[in-house]
């Protein structure tokens, strides 16, 4: 006699993690980008759809160099890189509470954390 056990596993759609961030007085929904591990503009998961993500490979292509003088006073390296790539640095915090984070806003309005730029750069001054 054979016994058959059937496991019922619910199938759930993979919902994007979304969180509202406040930028000055404006609320903007951001989504978790699991590849880069950070909050990005909604739909900003591939370079084709997100100008801000296209800034990452530009760091190597443009051979950007951060000099120690550019980081004086504890400046955020990711923010300095953002400005060098013609981005705008803005600060946001989760609407539900939490610390402020610096983001790089590209010309199309898309947002990525400044830390993405710092990681792509490698973090060293030259």
C-alpha positions as CSV (number, residue, x, y, z in Angstrom):
1,X,0.0,0.0,0.0
2,X,1.5,3.3,-1.1
3,X,0.9,6.5,0.9
4,X,0.8,9.8,-1.0
5,X,1.4,13.0,0.8
6,X,0.4,16.2,-0.9
7,X,1.8,19.4,0.3
8,X,-0.2,22.5,-0.3
9,X,2.1,25.5,-0.7
10,X,0.5,28.8,-1.4
11,X,1.7,30.6,-4.4
12,X,2.3,34.3,-3.8
13,X,3.1,36.9,-6.4
14,X,6.4,38.5,-5.8
15,X,5.4,42.0,-4.7
16,X,8.0,44.7,-4.8
17,X,8.9,46.1,-1.4
18,X,7.8,49.7,-1.5
19,X,8.3,52.4,1.0
20,X,7.3,56.1,1.1
21,X,10.2,58.5,1.5
22,X,9.9,62.2,2.3
23,X,12.0,64.6,0.3
24,X,11.5,68.0,1.9
25,X,7.7,68.0,2.0
26,X,7.1,65.7,-1.0
27,X,6.3,62.0,-0.5
28,X,7.9,59.7,-3.1
29,X,7.4,55.9,-3.3
30,X,10.7,54.0,-3.6
31,X,11.2,50.3,-4.3
32,X,13.8,48.0,-2.9
33,X,16.4,47.0,-5.5
34,X,17.7,43.6,-4.3
35,X,20.5,43.5,-6.8
36,X,22.1,46.7,-5.6
37,X,20.6,46.4,-2.1
38,X,19.0,49.9,-1.7
39,X,15.9,52.0,-2.2
40,X,15.4,53.3,-5.8
41,X,12.8,55.1,-7.8
42,X,9.8,52.9,-8.6
43,X,10.6,50.8,-11.7
44,X,14.3,51.7,-11.5
45,X,15.7,48.1,-11.6
46,X,17.4,48.1,-14.9
47,X,19.6,50.7,-16.7
48,X,17.2,50.9,-19.6
49,X,14.5,52.2,-17.4
50,X,16.5,54.3,-15.0
51,X,19.0,57.1,-15.9
52,X,20.3,57.1,-12.3
53,X,21.5,53.5,-12.7
54,X,23.3,54.4,-15.9
55,X,25.5,56.7,-13.8
56,X,27.2,53.6,-12.2
57,X,29.2,52.4,-15.2
58,X,30.0,56.0,-16.1
59,X,32.3,56.1,-13.0
60,X,34.7,53.7,-14.6
61,X,34.2,54.9,-18.2
62,X,34.8,58.5,-17.3
63,X,37.8,57.6,-15.1
64,X,36.6,59.8,-12.3
65,X,39.0,60.5,-9.6
66,X,38.2,61.8,-6.1
67,X,40.9,63.9,-4.6
68,X,41.3,64.1,-0.8
69,X,40.6,67.8,-0.9
70,X,37.1,67.1,-2.4
71,X,36.2,65.0,0.7
72,X,37.4,67.5,3.3
73,X,35.0,68.2,6.1
74,X,33.5,64.7,5.9
75,X,31.8,65.0,2.5
76,X,30.0,61.9,1.3
77,X,32.0,60.4,-1.6
78,X,28.8,59.2,-3.2
79,X,27.4,62.8,-3.2
80,X,30.6,64.2,-4.7
81,X,30.5,61.6,-7.4
82,X,26.8,62.4,-8.1
83,X,27.6,66.1,-8.7
84,X,30.6,65.2,-10.9
85,X,28.1,63.1,-13.0
86,X,25.7,66.1,-13.3
87,X,23.3,64.6,-10.8
88,X,21.5,66.5,-8.0
89,X,22.0,65.4,-4.4
90,X,18.8,65.3,-2.3
91,X,18.1,64.0,1.1
92,X,15.2,61.8,2.0
93,X,13.9,59.8,5.0
94,X,11.4,57.0,5.3
95,X,7.9,58.4,6.0
96,X,7.4,55.8,8.7
97,X,10.5,57.1,10.5
98,X,14.2,56.5,10.2
99,X,17.4,58.3,9.4
100,X,18.0,60.6,6.4
101,X,19.8,59.2,3.4
102,X,21.5,61.0,0.5
103,X,20.2,60.2,-2.9
104,X,21.5,61.0,-6.4
105,X,18.7,62.3,-8.7
106,X,19.4,62.0,-12.4
107,X,18.1,64.2,-15.2
108,X,15.0,62.0,-15.7
109,X,14.1,62.4,-12.0
110,X,15.1,58.8,-11.0
111,X,16.7,58.3,-7.7
112,X,19.4,56.0,-6.3
113,X,21.2,56.1,-3.0
114,X,24.5,58.0,-3.2
115,X,26.1,54.9,-1.6
116,X,25.6,53.0,-5.0
117,X,27.9,55.5,-6.6
118,X,30.5,55.1,-3.8
119,X,30.4,51.3,-4.2
120,X,30.8,51.5,-7.9
121,X,33.8,53.8,-7.5
122,X,35.5,51.6,-5.0
123,X,35.6,54.0,-2.1
124,X,39.3,55.0,-2.4
125,X,40.7,58.4,-3.0
126,X,43.5,58.8,-5.6
